[in-house]
Amino acid sequence: MKQKQFTEEQIIKLLQDAKKGQQPIEELCRDFGCSPASYYTWKKKYGDTTPDEAKRLRHLEKENARLLRIVGQQRLEIEAVKEVLAKKR
C-alpha cells in the first residue's frame, strides 16, 4: 500500500497559506513539493477545515466503521438464531 507523503496537518497548512493569497497556487505547490492537481483535490476534500476538525472527523469515521461492524455482526447473529428457531418448528 502506498504511504501518504503529506499529513493532514501539512495539507491544511498549505490550504490556509493558499487562502491568504500571498503567492500563486503553482508557486506554493512547487515550494511544498506537490502538484497543483493534488492541491485542488485536497481543497475539495478538506475545504476550510482546521487541523482539530480534521482529527475529529478522522476519529468519527473510525468510530462509525466500528459501529457498522458491530451492527453487521449482530445482524448475522440474529439471522443465525432465526434459522435455528425455524428448524426446530
C-alpha positions as CSV (number, residue, x, y, z in Angstrom):
1,M,0.0,0.0,0.0
2,K,1.3,3.4,-0.9
3,Q,2.2,5.5,2.1
4,K,0.9,9.1,2.3
5,Q,3.6,11.7,1.7
6,F,1.9,14.5,3.5
7,T,0.0,14.6,6.8
8,E,-3.4,16.2,7.1
9,E,-1.9,19.0,9.2
10,Q,0.6,19.8,6.4
11,I,-2.2,19.7,3.8
12,I,-4.4,22.0,5.8
13,K,-1.5,24.4,6.4
14,L,-0.9,24.6,2.6
15,L,-4.6,25.3,2.0
16,Q,-4.6,28.0,4.6
17,D,-1.5,29.6,3.1
18,A,-3.1,29.5,-0.3
19,K,-6.3,31.1,1.1
20,K,-4.2,34.1,2.2
21,G,-3.3,34.7,-1.4
22,Q,0.2,36.0,-0.9
23,Q,1.6,33.6,-3.5
24,P,0.1,31.9,-6.6
25,I,-1.1,28.4,-6.2
26,E,1.5,27.0,-8.6
27,E,4.4,28.6,-6.6
28,L,3.0,27.3,-3.3
29,C,2.7,23.8,-4.6
30,R,6.2,23.9,-6.0
31,D,7.6,25.0,-2.7
32,F,5.5,22.4,-0.9
33,G,6.5,19.6,-3.3
34,C,3.1,18.7,-4.7
35,S,1.2,19.2,-7.9
36,P,-1.5,21.7,-8.4
37,A,-3.9,18.8,-9.2
38,S,-3.2,17.5,-5.7
39,Y,-3.9,20.9,-4.2
40,Y,-7.3,21.1,-5.9
41,T,-8.1,17.5,-4.8
42,W,-7.2,18.4,-1.2
43,K,-9.1,21.7,-1.4
44,K,-12.2,19.7,-2.5
45,K,-11.7,17.2,0.3
46,Y,-10.7,19.4,3.2
47,G,-12.2,22.8,2.3
48,D,-11.9,25.2,5.2
49,T,-11.3,22.7,7.9
50,T,-8.8,23.3,10.7
51,P,-6.3,20.6,12.0
52,D,-8.5,20.0,15.0
53,E,-11.6,19.4,12.8
54,A,-9.7,17.0,10.6
55,K,-8.6,15.0,13.6
56,R,-12.2,14.9,14.9
57,L,-13.5,13.9,11.6
58,R,-11.0,11.0,11.3
59,H,-11.9,9.9,14.8
60,L,-15.7,10.0,13.9
61,E,-15.0,8.0,10.8
62,K,-13.2,5.3,12.8
63,E,-16.0,5.2,15.3
64,N,-18.6,4.9,12.6
65,A,-16.7,2.0,11.0
66,R,-16.5,0.2,14.3
67,L,-20.2,0.7,14.9
68,L,-21.1,-0.6,11.5
69,R,-19.0,-3.8,12.1
70,I,-20.9,-4.3,15.4
71,V,-24.3,-3.9,13.7
72,G,-23.2,-6.3,10.9
73,Q,-22.2,-8.9,13.5
74,Q,-25.4,-8.6,15.4
75,R,-27.4,-8.9,12.2
76,L,-25.6,-12.2,11.4
77,E,-26.2,-13.5,14.9
78,I,-30.0,-12.6,14.7
79,E,-30.2,-14.4,11.3
80,A,-28.5,-17.5,12.7
81,V,-30.9,-17.6,15.7
82,K,-33.9,-17.2,13.3
83,E,-32.6,-20.1,11.2
84,V,-32.2,-22.3,14.3
85,L,-35.6,-21.5,15.6
86,A,-37.1,-22.1,12.1
87,K,-35.6,-25.6,12.0
88,K,-37.0,-26.5,15.4
89,R,-40.5,-25.9,14.3
